[in-house]
């Protein structure tokens, strides 16, 4: 009997170990699939034109930084990065302000047609921006916002609100209400409780929304192509498109420009990765 129990324990440990190693292998495979193209692009950006063709898959013989200097000067990457930073940062701020207030209202207050309004936001996530481009273009042109930052900020913010409200409401629902009740007893108003109690404990949710919406605004191409015509107002996707068509054969310059375009997104994720992972974990465990 004791021998059977020992064999069962041994089999369980072997099965657990195999399952764990299998998980590691799957994660490692996905990491290679996702990470290798980015790493290859970064390494290729330091190669000379000749080396790009004779040693396309190998490591660069030396760090040829002239590609970055040329791409920055000729393609005006500094201007494009600045435009994208302005649009992305302002978009994220607008979304955080309105989404957090709306999500808190949906989570804590009762008002007529509350569920109808909330699920309208949820279902609007299924509507792609391409479907609404005609009325959106009419609104932007009537407001005379074409070739301005607001022609991108307003649609980006409106498009990012539904998902942001949906995520933040889940975090507010999980926030301890006892602390809010204590704040009300101490004389705090609803606004003071929201700013001083609810938002500080919802940092993972806010970080999750920040990363997702920053990436969406940073990488968006379709609306920027429609509403931005002036070269000095181009964002990163438009600038890279123009750079690609002008320098189709000069891959080393393109890879240098792409590498510079990815750095801000990586920095945002690195700065907020702990809160982002905590937000994903909290969202996965809340029922």
C-alpha positions in Angstrom: 0.0 0.0 0.0 2.8 2.3 0.9 4.6 1.4 -2.3 1.5 2.3 -4.4 1.3 5.7 -2.6 5.0 6.4 -3.4 4.5 5.5 -7.0 1.5 7.7 -7.3 3.4 10.6 -5.7 6.3 10.0 -8.1 4.0 9.9 -11.1 2.3 13.1 -10.0 5.7 14.9 -9.6 6.9 13.7 -13.0 3.6 14.8 -14.6 3.8 18.2 -12.9 7.5 18.6 -14.0 6.6 17.7 -17.6 3.7 20.1 -17.6 5.9 22.9 -16.1 8.7 22.3 -18.7 6.1 22.2 -21.4 4.8 25.6 -20.4 8.3 27.0 -20.3 8.9 25.7 -23.8 5.7 27.2 -25.2 6.4 30.6 -23.6 10.0 30.4 -24.8 8.8 29.7 -28.4 6.4 32.6 -28.4 9.1 34.8 -26.9 11.4 33.9 -29.8 8.7 34.5 -32.4 7.9 37.9 -31.0 11.3 39.0 -29.9 13.6 37.8 -32.7 12.2 40.2 -35.4 12.6 43.2 -33.1 16.1 42.1 -32.2 17.0 41.5 -35.8 15.7 44.9 -36.8 17.8 46.6 -34.1 20.9 44.7 -35.1 20.4 45.4 -38.8 20.1 49.1 -38.1 23.8 49.1 -37.2 25.0 47.5 -40.5 26.3 49.3 -43.6 24.6 49.0 -46.9 27.0 46.4 -48.2 26.8 44.4 -45.0 23.0 44.3 -45.2 23.2 42.2 -48.4 26.2 40.0 -47.7 25.5 39.3 -44.0 21.8 39.9 -43.6 21.2 37.4 -40.8 24.5 37.8 -38.9 25.7 40.2 -36.2 27.0 43.6 -37.4 30.7 43.8 -37.7 30.7 47.1 -35.8 28.1 49.6 -34.4 27.6 51.8 -37.5 25.7 54.7 -35.9 25.7 56.8 -39.0 22.5 55.1 -40.0 20.7 56.7 -37.0 22.3 60.1 -37.7 21.2 60.0 -41.4 17.7 58.7 -40.6 17.2 61.4 -37.9 18.4 64.2 -40.2 16.9 63.2 -43.5 13.6 61.6 -42.4 12.9 64.3 -39.7 12.3 61.6 -37.2 12.6 64.0 -34.3 9.7 66.0 -35.7 7.5 62.9 -36.2 8.4 61.5 -32.7 7.5 64.9 -31.2 4.1 65.0 -32.9 3.4 61.4 -31.9 4.3 62.2 -28.3 2.0 65.2 -28.1 -0.9 63.3 -29.6 -0.4 60.1 -27.6 0.2 61.8 -24.2 -2.7 64.2 -24.5 -4.9 61.3 -25.7 -4.0 59.2 -22.7 -4.6 62.1 -20.3 -8.1 62.8 -21.8 -9.0 59.1 -21.6 -7.8 58.7 -18.1 -9.8 61.7 -16.9 -13.1 60.9 -18.5 -12.8 57.1 -18.3 -12.0 57.1 -14.6 -14.9 59.4 -13.8 -17.4 57.5 -15.9 -16.2 54.1 -14.7 -16.5 55.3 -11.0 -20.0 56.5 -11.7 -21.0 53.2 -13.3 -19.4 51.3 -10.3 -20.7 53.3 -7.4 -23.9 55.2 -8.4 -27.4 54.2 -9.5 -29.1 56.3 -12.2 -31.7 55.8 -14.9 -30.6 53.5 -17.9 -27.3 52.8 -16.2 -26.8 49.3 -17.6 -28.1 50.4 -21.1 -25.5 53.2 -21.3 -22.7 51.0 -20.0 -23.4 48.2 -22.5 -23.7 50.7 -25.3 -20.1 51.6 -24.5 -19.2 48.0 -24.4 -20.8 47.2 -27.8 -19.2 50.2 -29.4 -15.9 48.5 -29.0 -17.0 46.2 -31.8 -17.3 49.0 -34.3 -14.1 49.7 -36.2 -13.0 53.2 -37.0 -13.2 52.6 -40.7 -17.0 52.1 -40.5 -17.5 55.6 -39.0 -14.9 57.4 -41.1 -17.5 59.3 -43.3 -19.5 61.0 -40.5 -16.2 61.4 -38.5 -14.6 63.2 -41.5 -17.7 65.4 -41.9 -17.5 66.4 -38.2 -13.7 67.1 -38.3 -14.0 69.2 -41.4 -17.0 71.2 -40.2 -15.1 72.0 -37.0 -12.1 72.9 -39.1 -9.8 70.6 -37.2 -8.0 69.0 -40.2 -4.2 69.4 -40.1 -4.3 69.9 -36.3 -3.4 67.7 -33.3 -7.1 67.7 -32.2 -8.1 66.0 -35.5 -6.3 62.9 -34.0 -6.7 63.4 -30.3 -10.5 63.7 -30.2 -11.1 60.5 -32.3 -8.4 58.6 -30.5 -9.8 59.5 -27.1 -13.4 58.7 -28.2 -12.3 55.4 -29.6 -10.3 54.5 -26.5 -13.0 55.4 -23.9 -15.2 52.2 -24.2 -12.4 49.8 -23.4 -11.0 52.1 -20.7 -14.3 52.4 -19.0 -14.8 48.7 -19.2 -11.4 48.0 -17.6 -11.6 50.7 -14.9 -15.1 49.7 -13.8 -13.8 46.2 -13.0 -11.0 47.7 -10.8 -13.4 50.1 -9.1 -15.8 47.2 -8.4 -13.0 45.4 -6.7 -11.8 48.3 -4.6 -12.6 48.0 -0.9 -15.7 50.1 -0.1 -15.0 50.1 3.6 -12.2 52.6 3.0 -14.5 54.8 1.1 -17.1 54.6 3.8 -14.5 55.7 6.3 -13.5 58.6 4.1 -17.2 59.7 4.0 -17.4 59.5 7.8 -14.4 61.7 8.0 -16.2 64.3 5.9 -14.8 63.7 2.4 -17.1 64.4 -0.5 -17.6 61.9 -3.3 -15.0 63.8 -5.4 -12.5 63.9 -2.6 -13.0 60.2 -1.9 -12.6 59.4 -5.6 -9.3 61.4 -5.8 -7.8 60.5 -2.5 -8.9 56.9 -1.9 -10.1 55.2 -5.1 -7.6 56.4 -7.6 -4.5 55.5 -5.5 -5.6 51.9 -5.0 -6.5 51.6 -8.7 -3.0 52.3 -10.0 -2.7 48.9 -11.8 -5.9 49.6 -13.7 -4.8 53.1 -14.6 -1.4 51.8 -15.8 -3.0 49.2 -17.9 -5.2 51.8 -19.6 -2.2 54.1 -20.1 -0.1 51.5 -21.8 -2.9 50.2 -24.1 -4.1 53.6 -25.1 -0.6 55.0 -25.6 0.3 52.1 -27.9 -3.0 52.6 -29.8 -2.4 56.3 -30.4 1.3 55.8 -31.1 0.7 53.2 -33.8 -2.5 54.4 -35.4 -2.2 55.1 -39.1 -5.6 55.2 -40.8 -7.1 58.3 -39.2 -3.8 60.1 -39.3 -3.6 59.4 -43.1 -7.1 60.9 -43.5 -6.8 64.0 -41.4 -3.1 65.0 -41.6 -1.8 66.5 -44.8 0.9 68.8 -43.7 4.4 67.2 -43.5 5.3 69.0 -40.3 2.3 67.5 -38.5 2.9 63.9 -39.5 3.0 61.3 -36.7 5.4 58.3 -36.6 3.3 55.9 -38.9 2.9 58.6 -41.6 6.6 59.6 -41.3 7.7 56.0 -41.7 5.5 55.6 -44.7 6.9 58.6 -46.4 10.4 57.5 -45.4 9.8 54.0 -46.8 8.6 55.3 -50.2 11.5 57.7 -50.5 14.2 55.2 -49.4 12.9 51.8 -50.5 16.3 50.3 -51.1 18.1 51.8 -48.0 17.0 49.2 -45.5 19.6 50.1 -42.9 18.1 53.6 -42.7 14.6 52.2 -42.5 15.6 49.9 -39.6 17.3 52.7 -37.8 14.1 54.8 -38.1 11.9 51.9 -36.9 14.2 51.3 -34.0 13.9 54.9 -32.9 10.1 54.7 -33.3 9.9 51.7 -30.9 12.0 53.2 -28.1 9.2 55.4 -26.5 6.8 52.5 -26.4 9.4 50.2 -24.8 10.2 52.9 -22.2 6.5 53.4 -21.3 6.1 49.7 -20.8 9.3 49.3 -18.8 8.3 52.2 -16.5 4.8 50.7 -15.9 5.4 47.0 -16.3 4.8 46.1 -12.6 1.5 48.0 -12.5 0.6 46.6 -15.9 1.2 43.0 -14.8 -0.6 43.5 -11.6 -3.5 45.0 -13.5 -3.7 41.9 -15.8 -3.5 39.6 -12.8 -6.2 41.5 -10.9 -8.5 41.5 -13.9 -8.0 37.8 -14.4 -8.9 36.9 -10.8 -11.9 39.1 -10.3 -15.2 37.3 -10.8 
